[in-house]
Amino acid sequence: MFHANALSLTRLESGIGHLVFDLVGSPVNKFNRQTLDELREVLTVVAASDLRGLLCSSAKSGFIAGADIAEFSSLFRLPAAELSAWLAHSNAIFHSLATLPMPTVSLIDGQALGGGFEFCLATDYRLATRAAVLGFPEVGLGICPGFGGTVRAPRIMDLQAAVSWIVSGQSHTADEALAAGAIDALVDAQLLLESGIEHIEHALRQPQAWQQLRRERQSALPQVDSSAMVFAAVRSQLKAAGANPNPAPAQVLQLMERSVTVQAAEALAHETACFVSLAKTDVAASLAGLFVADQHLRQKTRTWAARGKAAERIAVLGAGIMGGGIAYQAALKGIDVQMKDIAQAGLDAGMKEAQQLLARQVQKGRLSSAQAVEALGRIHPTLDYSGFAEVELVVEAVVEKQVVKQSVLAEVERQVPTTTILASNTSTISITALAQPLQRPAQFCGMHFFNPVPLMPLVEVIRGEGSSEQSIASTVATAQRLGKTPIVVRDCPGFLVNRILFPYFGAFAMLLRDGADLRAIDAAMEDFGWPMGPAWLLDVVGLDTAVHAQSVMAQGFPERMQYDFKSATQLLFEHGRLGQKSGAGFYRYSPDAGGRLQKQVDDEALALIRSQQKAQRDFTAQEIVDRMMLPLCLETVRCLEDGIVDTAAEADTGLVLGLGFPRFRGGALRYLERQGLAAFCALADAHAALGPLYHPTPRLRAMAAAGARFYA
């Protein structure tokens, strides 16, 4: 009856129509302009036909993943009137589905998110398999549902669930969806089509029932005390969560509270107005941009991984907290791990770290005790190289000293097969330099995990001068199997993330040198959106680690990263203050009743810093932000220009995943671009006296003069 690039319609023997989504050339179904146009056409065909009902399903492993954000984010830049008109046109398509002269059923297997779930809500009934995942992720992109989700969900689902689902942006299992009233039944995948036909037949035998259902979904909700309590409870939850730079959750809550009191048509107009308002914010542009960047990175990862082979057995050299964390992550994902150290105490520490991490998973209900025991059994502690003849990848995680790492790598190279990949978990040292004593440099690359390993999603895969494509591809595939997001970067001191981080620390050091108060700096940067200010972050990293890494970065980039003064970090380190690990750094730390370290202002640290300052000075929050962010953004520009990463999207994604760069700002290059390249260069020039960290590159100045952008 209808066949196009995104969907097709066939007539079943029963006289029921079967609409199948199967977007050509895409691993998932999504609502792009083509799909929406085809949906409008096919629904016109259905409405004019003699079909007895309509079943909607997918030929892919998921139902519909949602809107095509890469395409639709360009719509956000349209004038408000044009964006409203586009939404009205799209919603007319969903309205035609909801008002077809026959009962309709969505058959959901896999993801039905965002616009995909809104499509399902526009049908009369929803059947799902246990593999179904449903939800409204829109607030995570700084917007609200735009295809009637805020209107239909509270009229179909339990009100509390509908409000919570939309305001939180979280995805939900099929069981949760059934309990919330989002679906009508759970069905085995093999019986999904058959059950859909039965639902249609049942509805046709009771036409008044499903027609009454439709009428109720067009009406305002009955106003009862429990409704007000639902909205008050969610509002309290948002307030308890603290200030949120993303305006979407609060505005969507306000929208829904208003919309349930009016007819569906009026509620839809309110939704459109809210969508347009949110889509015009910088937050929405940044979050949508990050989503697109993430999809770009995932595609690159899939391409790399397809050319390699994920390791089934790995080894970790060095069994400290980092080594134990890597071993835990591998074991959790079903990979056998040989964990080697030169001392039994090191092995004990590594095993203790893995045990504690697994125990935490059990406490949170994410693992059973039996699964935790099984995972721990995959870690094989050893003081020698027993078992190394079978490993496919070795992750070196010993002390961050070039001579030590070179010695360990050369030794392990002699103990493993010639096909085994060696990867260093170095955070700053050149991979090309570490490869110098190796006989097989093609089998060597960097694999930089971030601490704490279980929580940090990023892994930098560093390509040294001698690293083979196969080694890089297999390391990417292994990182992906470990549940991490790998980014392939070119070799240089600090690679991508730490190369950008240390100019930020340099800016912090100069602010303290010039009389700033560390508490004011931390407060300004946390207000800017960072999860912690630079002083607190240095305490978490460890001042000894930071001082050593700074010396490596200074050797690599002496013009910009060599200090001509003693930094506060160096000063505190010399006084034995190492940060959280010693109980005192820029702040003092003591455990609370639950064992979590609590940060406290330390007068001794403040006095030490003041002893090095010629005078104290009050900087405004904006002055602090400018001085901190200029070097970070400029170093990101340099990394892109130097080819450390291929694209602006990868640079920004790396900073968000590896540093905790504020998501709602979209990354350093998007933040820079939003200011305007010319304005940013002018701001940098106003701080030029602070030194080369604040000097724009010639290429950036040329881009500014030409009106060029990092993002199209």
N, C-alpha and C positions, 0 to 999 in steps of 0.2 A: 504493500500500500504506500510505503514511503521508504526511501533509502538515501542517505546523504553521508557526509564525512563524520558527523558526530553521533548520529542516532538513526534508528530504523524502526519501522512499524510493520508488523505482520498480523494477519488475522488467524487466530487459532481455530481449531475445528468447532469449538464451542461458540464461536461468534464473538469471542472476547478479543480485544486488541492487545498486542504485546509490544510495548515501546522499550527498546533496548538502547542504552547509552554505550557508545564505544568510539571514543574520539580517536581518529586516525593519527598515528605518529606521536602519541602521548602515552606514557605508562599509566596515567590516571585520567579519569573523566573530570572535566572542570568546566565551569561556566565562563567561556570566553564569548566574544561577540558572535562568532560563528555558531556556537552551540545554542545561544539564545535565539538567534535568527532561525535556526533550523527547528527549535522547539516551537517557536511561534507558528511556523509553517505546518508542522505535523499536527499541532493541536487544532488548527483550522481544518485539517483533513479529518481528524477524529470527530470534531463537533458536527461536521456535515455527513458523517457516515452513519451506518445502521449498527455499529458495534454495540454490544450489550454491556460492555464494561471495559476498563483499561488497566492493565498490569504494567508497572514500570520497574525495570531491572537494569543490571549492568552486565556487560560481557567481560569486564575486567575484574581483577581481584578485589577492588573496592567499588563502592557505589558511585558517589561523586565527592571529590576531595574539597570542593568549594569553588569560589570564584578564582579566575586567573588574575592573581594580584599583580603579576608583571604587566599585564595588559591594562587592568583596571586602575592601577595607580596613576597612569597617565590621565585618566578621567578626573582624578582629584584636582588637576590643575585647570580644569575647565571653569568658566564663570559659573557662579552658583546657579543661575537660571538654567544653563545648559545641563549641568549635572542633575538638577531636579527633574528636568524633562527626560533625561536618559533613564533615571530611576522610575519615573512614571511609565515610560514605555516598557521597561523590564517587568514592572509589577503588573502591568496589564497582561503579560504573558502568564504569570503565575495565577492571576485572577481567572484567566480563561481555563486553566487547569482545574482550579477549585470549583468552577461552575459548569463543568462539562455535564451534559444531560445523561449521565450514566455513573455508576459507582466506580471509584478509582482506588488502586492499592499500590503502595510502594513495597518492593521486595528488596530488603537491605541486607547485603552481605559485604562486610568490610566497612571502610570509612564512609560516613555521610556527614560531612562537616560544613559549617557555614551555609553557603548557598545550596549545597547539596542537601543538608538537613531541612532547610527552608522549603525546598522542592517537596520533600517527603511530607512536610506538614501541610502542604497545599493539597495533598491527596486525602481521600476520605479515611483510609486505613493504612497502617504500617505494620508489616511483618518483618522480622529480623532473625538472623542466625546469631549464634553466640560469638561469632567473629565480628559482629557489628560494633562500630565505634561512632558515637554520635556527640554532637556538641556545637557550640557557637564560639569559635575562636576570635571573633571580630574585635572584641575589646583589646585583645593582645596586639592588634594592629592599630589601636587608637581610634577605631570607628565603632559603629554599631551594626547589627544586621540590617540589610537594606532591601531584602526581598520578602518582607512581611514577617520575619521571625519574631519580633517583639509583639506583634499583633496576634499571630496564630498560636504561639507557644503557650501563653497563659490561658487561652481559650480551649486548649486541648490537654495540656499537661496539668499536673498538680501545680498550683500557683507558686508555692514556695520553691519547688524544683525549677520551674520555668524561670523565675527571677534569679535564682542562684546560678543556674546554668549560664544564663546570658551575661550576668554581671561578672562572674568569675572567669569566663572564657575557657573553662576546663572541658576536656573530653570525658566521655562516660561510656561505660561498658553496656552491653545489651541487657544484662540483669538490672543495672541501675536505671536504664531507660524504661524497662518494663515496670519497675516499681514507681517511677515518676509519671507513668502514663504517656510517655513519649512514643511508645510502640504498643500495639494491641496484642501481640503474641510472639513468643520465641518458637522458631521452627528449625528443624534440621535442614541443612543446606540442600540435601537431595530432594526434600519435599517442599521447597520454597515455592516453586511455580504451581504445584498442585494445590498447596494451601491457599495461594492467592486466588486461584480459580474458585475454590470453595467459598472464600470470603465474598467474591463477586456474586456467586449464585445465592448465597445467604442474603446478601443485601437486596438482590432483585426480588426475592420472595417477601421481603419486608420493606418496600420502597418508602413508606412513611417514616421508618426509623432513620434511614441514612439521610433523607431529605430534612428531617427535623434536626439531625446532627449538624447539617450545614447551616441551618437558620440560627442555631445557637452560637455557631462560630462567627457569625456576623454581628452579634449583639454585644452590648456592654456586659461585664461580669456583675453578678449580684454583689452589692456592697454589704459585706458583713464585717464584724469586728476582727475576724481572723485575717482578713485581707490587709487591714491596716497594720496588724501585728507583724505580718510577713515583711512588709516594706520597712517597718521600724527596725526589725531584727537585722536585715541586710544592711541598712544604713549604719547601724551600730557596729557591724563587722567592718565596714569600710573605714569608719572613724577610728576603730581600734587598730587597724593596720597602719595608721599614720598617713602623713602627707603623701600624695601620689601625683607625680608630674603628668601622668596620663589622665586626661579629663574624662575618658570614655566611661569607666565604671560608674562614676557618680552621675553623669549626665544620662546614661542609659537607665539607671535606677529611677531617676526623676521622670524620664520619658514613660517608663512602664507604669509607674504609679498613676500617671495622668491618663494613659491610654486605656487602661482596663475599665475606666469609668465612662467611656464613650463607645459609639458604634465602631465596628471594624474599619469602615471606610475613613472615618475621621482619624482613628488611631494610626492608620497607614500614612496619612498626611503628616502626622506628628513624627513618625519614624523617618520619613524622607527629610523633613526639616532638620532633625537631629543628625542624620547621616551627613548631610551637606555641611552642617556646621562643624562637625568633627573632622570631616575629610579635608577641611581647609586649614587645619592646625599643622604646625611644624612637627608635632609629635606623631601625627598620622603619617606624614610624609617620611619621617625618619624610620618609623617602625615598619611601614610598608616597604621602604627601601631595603631595610635589613632582611625582611622576609625574602625579597627577590634575590638579594645577595646570598642568602643561605641556600636558596634553590640552585643558584649558579654554582656555589661551592659543592653542593651535593652531586650535581651532574659531573663536575670535574673529578670528584672522588670516585664516582662510579666508573668513569672512563679509565682512571689510573688503576683501580682495583681489578677491572676486567683484564688488564694486561699482566697482573701478578697473581700470587697465590698466598692466601693468608696462612700463617704458620699454625701447625697443629701442636707443636711442642716448642716451647721457648725456654731460654735460661735468663736469669737476672744475676748480674755480678754486683755485689754490694747489697747487704740485707738490712739497711737502716730503714727509717720511716719511708723514704722514697721507694727503695727496693721492695720493701714489704707491701707498699701500696700498689706497685706495679704487679707483683706476684698475686696479690689479692684480686686485682681487676681481671687478670688473665684466668685465674682459677674460677672466678665467678662466671665467666663466659665459656667455661668448659675446656680450657686449654691447660695442658700439663706444663708445670713449671719446675725447672731445676733452679733453686735459689742458693747461690754460692757466696760465701764470705770467708775471710781469712781467720776469723775468730768465732768461737762458739757463742760469745756474748752478742756478736752481730747477728748471728742466725736466730738466737733467742729473741732479740729485739724485732727482727723481721717477722717471725712467726707470731709474736705477740701482737704486732700491728695488724696482721691479717686476721687473727682470731678476734680481736676487738671489733674490726670492721664487719666481720661476718656476724658477730653477736648483735651488733647494732641493726643489721638487716633482719635478724630474727625478731628482735624487740619491736621493730616497726611492722612486722607481719609480712615482710616482702620475701622472706625465706622461711622454710620449716627448719627445725633443728636437724633433721636428717639431711636436708639439702646443704646446710652449712657444714656439717661434718664431711659430706661428700666433696664439697668444694675445697675444704682445708686439706683433704687427702690428695688433692691434685698438686699441692706444693711440696716439693721434695728438697728439704734443706741439706746442704752438703758443704764440707770443708775442702773437697777436692773436685776433680773434673769428672767424677762418675756420672754417667748419663748424658754427657755432653756430645757423645758420638751420634745421638739421635736428634739433637735439637736443630731446628730450621732457622731460628733467629735468636741472637744473643743481645740483650739490652744491658749495656754497661752503665752502672749507676754508682760508681765509686766517687771518692772525694774530688771536688772541682779543681784539680791541679793538672796542668797539661802533662807534665812528666810522668805522673802517676797513671793517668789514663792511658798514655801511650804505652807504658810498660805492661799494663794489664791487658790491653787490646792485643798487643803483639803476642803475649803469652797464650791468650785464649784462642787466637787464630790458629795456633799449632795443635789445638786440642779438638777442633771441630772439622766436619767435612768441608771440602772445598766449595760446596754449594751453600753453606750456611752464611746468612747475612749477619754482619756485626753492626750494631747501632749504638751510638753513644747518647746518653741522656744528658749531655752537657747543656748548660743554660747559656753559656757565653763563648766558649772556646771554639775556634775555627775547626770545622770538620776536616778541611783540607790539611790543616796543620796536624791534627790528630792522626791522619792517615799516613803520615810520612814513614813510620817504621813498619807499616804493613806490607805483606807480600801480595795481597789481593785487595787493593784499594777499591776496585770495582764493586766488591761485596760489602762495602762499608758506607754508612750514611749516618745522619743524626736522627734521633727520635726523642724529641724534647717533650716530656710530660710536665705538667704544671702541678704544683702542690697546693692542696691535697689532691692526690691522684683520683680518688673516687668521685670527687665533686667537680673538678675542673674538666670541661668537655674537650678542650683543645689539645691537640698534639701537633707540634711542628715537625715535619719530616724534612730534614735538611739535606740538600743535594751538594756534596762536595765536588771538587773539580774532577775527581776520578770515579764518582759514584755512577754505577750503571743504571740505565732506565729500568731494568728488571729488578734491581735492588730497591729502587724507589717505589716501584709499583707494588712489590710484595710487602714492603713496609707500610704503605698506605692501606693495603688490603688487611694487614694484621691490625693496624690501628682501628680500622673500621669494625673489625670483628670484636675488638675490645670495647666497642660501644663509644668510641671517641670520634671527634670531628677532626680529621687530619687536614692540614694545609701544607702544601709543598712549597718550600722557600729556598732561595739561593743562599749559599754560605757567606757569612760575614760575622764579625764579632757581635754576639747578642742576637743574631738572626733577625727576626721581625719584632717580636713582642719586647724582648729585653733591650734591643737597640732603641726602641721608642720609649721604653720606660725610663732609661737612665737619664736622658735629657730632662724628663719630668722631675726626677730626683735632683738633677742639677739645678733646676729652677727653684726647687724647695730649699736647697742648700744656700743659694744666693739670697733668697728672701730672708732666711734666718741671719745670714751674714749682714744684711742691710737693716736688721733691727726688728723684723716681724716676730710676732708671738706664734709659736707652733700651734697653739690652740685655735687661734684665729684662722690660720691656714687650713687646718683640718676641718673646721666648721664651714669655711667658704667652699671647699672642694666637696664636702659631703652635701651641702646645699645645692651645689652644681649638679649633683647626681651620682658621684662616686660612692661605692659602698663603704669606703673608709678613706680618711684623709691620708696624705703622704707620710706623716709621722707614725701614725698607727700602722700603716702598711709596712713601713720599714721595720717596725717592731715585730710584725708577723713574719716577714721574710727572714729576719735575723740580721743584726747590725754587722756581725762578723762576715756573714755571707754577702751583704751589700757592699762592704768595704772591699772585699776581694773581687767581687764582680765589677765594681767601679774601676779598679786598677786594670782589669782586662779590657774594659771598654775604653779607658783612657789611652791604652797602648794602641788600640785599633783606630780610634778617632781622636788623636791628641788635640787637634785644633779646636774641637767643640767640647770634648768631654774630659779634658785634663784641667783640674782645678788649680788656680794660682793662690789658693787660700786653704786653710784647714776647715773642712766641713764639720758641721755639728755631728754628723753621723760618725766621722772619724774620731772626733773628740770623745763622744760617749763610749765608743768602742774601746778607746784607750783607757777608759776608766772602768772597764770590765762590764759595761752595760750592753748586753747582747740582744735585748728585746724580750719577747715573751719567754724564750727558752731559759733565760736567767732570772726572770721575774721583774726585770727593770730595763728600760731602754729610754725612749722619749717619754714614756709613761711608766707607771708601776702597775704590776699585775698580781692579783691574788684570786684564788678559786672561790666561786660561790658554793652554795650547798650542793649544787648539782655537778660540781667539778669544772664548770666553765670559767675561763679566765675573765675577770672583770678589770677594765681599764680605769686607772685613777691618775689624776694629775700628780706629778712628782716635783716637788719644789727643788729637790737636788738637781734634777735634770734641767729645770728652768734656770737655776743659778749657774750651772756649767755653761749653758748656751749664752747667757747674758755676759759671762766673763769674756767671751770672744767677740761680743758686739761692741762697736764703737758707741752706739746709742740705740735706744729702743724707739720704734716708730710704729704708729698705727696706720696700717694700710686698709683701704676700703675693700669690701668683698670683691668688687669688680676688678680692682687693681691686682688682687691676689689671683683671681681666675685668669686674667690676661697674662700675667707673668708665668703662671703654671702651664697654661694651655698652649701658648705660642711655641715653645720648644718642642712639645709633644707633637703638635700638628705639623710643624716644619720637618721634624725627623720622619714622620710618616710620609710626607711628600718626597723626601730624599730616598726612602726605601722603595717607593714606587718608581722614581726616576732611575734608581740603580738596578731595577729589575729583581729586587729581593722577592717581590710578589709580582704576579702578572697584571692584576687588576685592582682598581680602587675598592671594589666589592670585597676582595679577599683581604686587603689591608684592614678595612673597617671591621669585617667579621672577626678577624684575628684579634683585634683590640677588644671587642665586646666579649668574646669567649675566653680570651687569655688574660685580660687585665681587668675585666669588669667595667669597661668604658660604659657610661650611661646609655642604655639601650634607646631611651626616648630621644637621644640626641643623634643616634644613627651612626656613630663612628667619627673619627677625627676628620676625615676628608669631607664627609657630609656636613659636619659642623662648620668646617672652614668654608665650604662652598655656600652654606646658608648665609654666612656673613657677607659673602661677595669676595672674590679673590683680590680685587683692587683694595677694598676696605681692609681686608686682612693684612695685605702687604703694607698698607699705611700704618696699621697698628703695630706691626713688627718694626717698621722703621722708627716709630716713636720710642721703641725700646732698644734700638740698635746699640746704644752705649753699653748695654749689658754683655755684649760679646757675640761671637759667631753663632751660638745657639739660637739667636733671635734674628738672624739674617736670612731673608728669603732667597731661594735659589734663582739663578737667571731664568730658568725655564718657567718657574712659577710666575715671575714677573711678566714674562712673555705671554703666558696664559691669561694673566690679569688684563694686560693691555689689549689682547685679542677678544676678550669676553668669553674665553673658553671655559669648559666645565669638566669636572672629573666624572660626572654622571650625565648621561644624555637626558 
